[in-house]
Amino acid sequence: MSSFKIQGGKALKGEIIPQGAKNEALQIIAATLLTAEPVTIHKIPNIRDVNKLIELIGDLGAVVEKLDSESYRFTAKDLDVSFLESEEFKQKAASLRGSIMILGPLLARYGKAKIPRPGGDKIGRRRLDTHFLGFEKLGAKFNYSSKDSFYSIDATNLAGCYIHLDEASVTGTANIIMAAVLAKGKTTIYHAACEPYIQQLCKMLNRMGANISGIGSNLITIEGVESLGGTDHTLLPDMIEVGSFIGLAAMTQSEITIKNAGVEHLGLIPDVFRRLGIKLELRGDDIYIPSQKHYEIETFIDGSIMTVADAPWPGFTPDLLSIVLVTAIQAKGTVLIHQKMFESRLFFVDKLIDMGAQIILCDPHRATVIGLDRKQQLKGIKMSSPDIRAGVSLLIAALSAEGESVISNVEQIDRGYQYIDERLNQLGASIHRLEQ
């Protein structure tokens, strides 16, 4: 297990390029299983969750070629679906939440699949119902064995249909789209997720020969085709990294330029940070954040306390609420953070309170942050990273704090942020990785 030793209180300066989007990568890599032809993907981040999925794709029999540090070619010509019965598959798939994404492609192409209950962050209940209800509507039959925690799905006769999703699940929408592209007939998905990553997946599938319309809306129509071909695809910049760097700059009074930030795909993200009082300039596809000693949280027009809440796209992404919360610690004013989608994501605030933050945890979904306005610094402590986003939030707090902090279990951070210690050290941070 690795730890970060951080010497806080240093202002950073310079340029940083966000990695390719993790959440898009998991969908796009799974989609390479839909065709026997080569698919080349660029800007793949070197992070644990993505690397585990690439390894799993290779174990299934796909030929995986690493072309350079960020580009791979996948050729899933001859897959060995019997690997799904192995103990090795059970162990690997159970440790990776993203393993659920291989179901849609395997059902579409081979008519069957198995998967153990996936792992991932312990951030609350994360239902798989949307995936399976969608597959069932398409004609799949599934069985869950409580004895070995395996889901088995039979989809020998997938046929297009009308599907009204019970929730706008991003991974559920992606999985159903990938199952439907090779199903017979027309599939209509209403209440579909429409995140930029779903749009990217649909555009890639269309280049491969799929027939998908309604891209960017919550009503997606898919006309099934016989087969798909190969293509090249470049991942978007990771919007969660972009938001993390904005928060980091504000908390540490740093002057940072985020290069190639994918500004047109960020939605509300720049505006939410502006509501915290953070100055930022959009310069083409770059974001410039000047050094700020003070930033003041806005109130609503009637003078009531600002609330920042998550919502399905085009609302504010839940993956950045932890970053907004920690950034508000040194603002002037008060903000209510409302994490609607996951009931355990705010529990890390006890560490921030130990560092000197003024936060009231109202319930599992809501926390009120009373900004310190730089009147006192946070102090360094020892803590542990509970999940990817909370881990980076604690890292931001530690970089702004007085003295030394130690964050253990940084493998959680490594799951979502590539070389984060090295990249921030290049801007002037003091982060030392300790291997135990």
N, C-alpha and C positions, 0 to 999 in steps of 0.2 A: 504494500500500500504506500502511495506517495503522498507527500505533503508539500505545501508552499510556505516558505518563510518570507514574510513581506516586511520591508522597512517602509513605513508610511510617511506621508507628509511631503512627498516630492511632486513638484509640478512637472507634467509631461509636455513634450512638444514634438511635433513632426507630422508625418503622413502615415496613414495605415490603410491597407486594402482589405475589405471584408472577404472572407472565404466564400466559396460557393454554398448555396443554401442547403443546409442539412435536411430539412423536411422535404424539399423537392428531390434531393438526391435519392432518398429511400424509395420514393414512388417511381422515379425514372429508371433506377437500376432494376427494380422489380419488373418494369415494363419490357426490359430486354428479353424476358422469357417468352414474350408473345410471338417472336419470330425466329426462324432458323438462320436469318441473314445477319451480318455484322451490324452492331449499333455502337457508335463511338460517342462517348460522353466527355465533355470538357468541364473544367472547374470543379472537379469532385474534391470535397474537403477530406483531408487526412485526419479523420476522427474515428473514435472507437466504434460507434454505432454503424457508421457507413462501412468501415472496414470489415466488421462482422458480417454485414449483409453481402458484401462482395465475396467474402470467403464462402458464405452459404450458397451463393449462386454458382461458384466454382465447384463446390461439393456435389451439386445437383448434376454436374456434367457439362456446364457451359465452359467454353474456352475464354479465359480472362487474360487479356494482354494489357500490361501497363505501358503506355506509350511515352509518358513523361510524368512529372510529379503530380499533375492534376488531370491527366487524360487517360481513359481506359477504353479498350475495345472489347465488347462482349459478343460472343457468337454462341447462341443457345441452340445449336443444330440438333444434337443428340443428347437429350436429357435422360437421366436415370431416376425415374420417379420412385423406384424401389428404395432409394435412399431415404425417403420419407418414413419408412418403417424402422429405420435404424435407431439405436440408442444415441449415436453421435448426433443425429439430426435433432432428436428430442432435447438433448442438452444444449445445443447451440441455439436452436430456435426459442427455447424457453427463456434464454438469457437476453433476448433482444425483442423489444416491443415492435420494431420495424419488420420482423419476420412475418407478421400478419399480411404484409403487402404482397407476398408471393402467391397468395391464395387465388386472387382474381385471374392472373395470367395462367396459372396451372389449370384451373377449372376451364378456362376458355380454350386452352390448347389440348389438354389431355383428358378433360372430363372428370377428373378426380383430384383430391388433395387431402393431406392430413397436416395437422399442426398442433403442437402443445399449447397450453395457455401461455401467451407471450409475457415477457418481463417488461422492464423499463423503470421509469421514475416511480417512486412511491409518493404520488401527489394526490391521491384520492382515487375514487372509483372511476374506471375508464372502461365503459361498456363496449362489448364487441357486437352487441345486438344489431346495430345498423348494418354491419357487414353481412351478417348471416341472414337477416330479413331480406336484404336486397338479393342475395344469392338464391334464397328460396323463391322469391317472386320470379326469378329467371328460370326456375325449374329445378334447382339443386335440392338435394335432400342431405341433411347432415345429422350426425349423431355425436353426442358428447359422452365420453366415458369418464366417470368420476374416479374410476380405479387408477387409470394412468394419466388423467388430465389431458386427454387427446380429443381433438375435434376431427371427425372424419366426414368428408363431403363427397357425394356422388353427383356429378353434373354432366351426365352423358348426353343429355338432350336440352341444352340451354336454348331458350327461345325468348325473343324480345317481348317486352310488356311495359305497362305503366307502373312506375314506382314512385310513391310519395314517401320520402324519407322521414323517419320519426325525429331526427335531428340532423342539422347541417354538418355532419361529421366530415372532416377533410379526408382522413384515411378511408372512411367508409365510402365516400363518394368516389375516390380514386379507385378503390378496389372493385366497386360495382361497374365503373366505366370500363376497366380493363377486362372484366368478365364479359361485358356486353358487346365489345367491339367485334368479337367473333361469333356471337350468338346469332341465330336465325331470326330475321325480321327486325322490327323497329322497337327500340327501347326509349322511353321517356322518363327522365329522372327529375322530379319536382322537389323543391326545398333542398337542392343540391348545394354543397359548398362551392364557393366561387373564388377562393383565394388565388393569388397569382400563381401559386405552385400547381393548382388544379388546371389553370389556364395553360401553363407550360406543358403539362402532361397531355392535354387534349391537342395542343398544336403539334407536339411531337408525334402523337399517334396518327394525326391526319397526314403528316409528312410520310408516315410509314404505310399509308393507304387506307386508314380508317375514315369513316364518314360521320363526323361529330359536328353538330351545330349548337348554337346557343352558348358558345364559349364566353365566359365572363359574367353570365347570368345564373340565376338559381333554377333555370329550366333548361336542361340539357337533353338533346335528342341524338340518338345514335342509331344509324342504319348499319346492321351487321354486315360484315364482309367475309369472304372465304379465307383470306390470309393476309398477313402483313409483311412488309419488307424492311430493309435496314434504313438507317438514317444517321445523321450527326446531330448532336444536341449540346448546347451550352447552358449550364445552370445559372440562374439568377444569383446576384449577391445575396448573402444571408441577411434578411431584414432584422433578425434578432441581434446579430452582431452589430449592425449599424446602430440600432437603438442602444445597445450596451455601451458602445463607444461614445455616444452623445452623453449618456448619463455619467460615464467615467470622466469625460472632460469637465463637466460641470462640477462634480464632487471634488476633483483634485485641482481645480483652478488652472486647467491645462488648455493650451492652444493646439488643437488637433484638426487636421484635414482628413476626412474620410474620402478616399479616392474611389471612383467607379462604384458608387453606392447604390446604383439602380433606383434613382430618385423617383422615376415615374411609377414604380411598383410599391412605394412605401405607404401609400394611403394616408391614414391619420397620424402616423408615427411622428413626423416633424411637428405637427400642430399640437399634439399632446405634450411634447417636451417644451414647446413654446408657452403653453399654459402654465407650466411650472416656472416660467420666467427666464428660460434658457434662450440666449441669443444664438441663432445659427443662420448661416447664409447658404443658399443653394447656388452653387456655381457650376452650371451645366449639370454634369452627373456627379459632381463632388459636393460634399457638405463641409463647410468651414465653421468650426466652433471656436470663438475667441475665448481667451482667459477671462473668467468672471469672478470677482470677489463676492458679489451678491447677486442673487436672483430671487424674485418674489412670485409666489403662487397667485394666480388670478383667482377671483371669486366669480360666481355666477352673476348675471346682470342684476338680480334682486339682492345681491350682497351675501347670499348663502355660501357655505363652504363648498369649494370645488370637489367634485367626485370624479374619479377616473375608474371606469369599469370596463371589463372585457366583453366582447360580443363577437359572433361570427362575422367574417369579412362581409362587407367593408368596414365593420366595426373594428375596435382596437384589439390587437392580438393578446391573448392571455399570457403568452410567453414573455411579454415585456412588463407585466405588472410588477414583478419582483424588482426589476430595474427602476421603474418609476418610483416605487416605494423607497428604495435606498437613496435615490437621487433627491427626494424631497426632504431628507433628513437635515441637509444644510441650507434649505431654502428659507425664505421668510414667509410665514403664513402656515396654513393648515390645509391638508387634503385628506379626503376619505378614499381609500383604496378598496374597491369592491371586486373581489375575485369570485365570479359567479360560477365558473365551470369546474373548478377543482377545490375540494374542501380541505386539502392539507398543504396547500402551497404557501400559506402565510405563517406557518408554524416556526419558520426560521427567524422570525423577528425577535425572539428571546435573546438571540446572540447580539443583535443590533442594540437592544436595550442594555445588555451587559456592556456594550462599547460606549454607552452614554446617549443613545438616541432616545427621543421622546416619542414613543409609539404606544398607542392603546390598541390591543388586540380585542376587538369587540366580540367576535365570534369566529368560527373557522373560515368565514368568507370575507370578513371586513376588518380593516385596520385603519386607525386614524393616526396620521403622522403630523406632529407639531414641530415645524421647522426650527432649527437652532440658529439660523442666520449667522453662522460662523462665530457666534459668541462663545462657543466652546468646541474644541476638537473632539472627535471620537478618540477612544484610546484602544491600543492594540490588545488583543486577547487571543487565546487558543480556542479554536472552534472546528466544526466538521461540516463538510458540504453534504446536505441531504439530497439534493437533486441538481440537475444541470443549471437551471436559471437561478435558483437560490445560491448555488455555489459561486457564480459569477457576481451576484449581488454582494455576497460577503467579501469577495475579492476587491470589488470597487470600494466597499466600506473600509477595508484594511489599507488600501492604497491612499485613502484620504486621512487615515487615522494618525495620531501621534504615537510613535514608538513601533514596536515589533508585534506582528500578528503571525500566528501559525494556523493554516487551514489544512486539516487532514481530509482523507478520502477525496483527493482531487481527481481521481479517476472519473468521478461524476462530471467534473468540468471538462475533462478530456473527451467525454462522449459527445460534446457539442461544440467545442471551440478548439481549433487546431493551433498548436504551438503558442498558446495564449501567453505563457510566461515569456517566451523568447520575443514575441512580437511587441509586447508592452515594454520589455526591457530595452528594446531598440529606441523607444520614445523617451527613455529616462527613468523607467520604473526600477525598483529593486525587488525582484522576485527570485528566490532561489528554490529550486526543486530538490526536495530531500527524499531519497529512496529508502524505504524501510524493508 
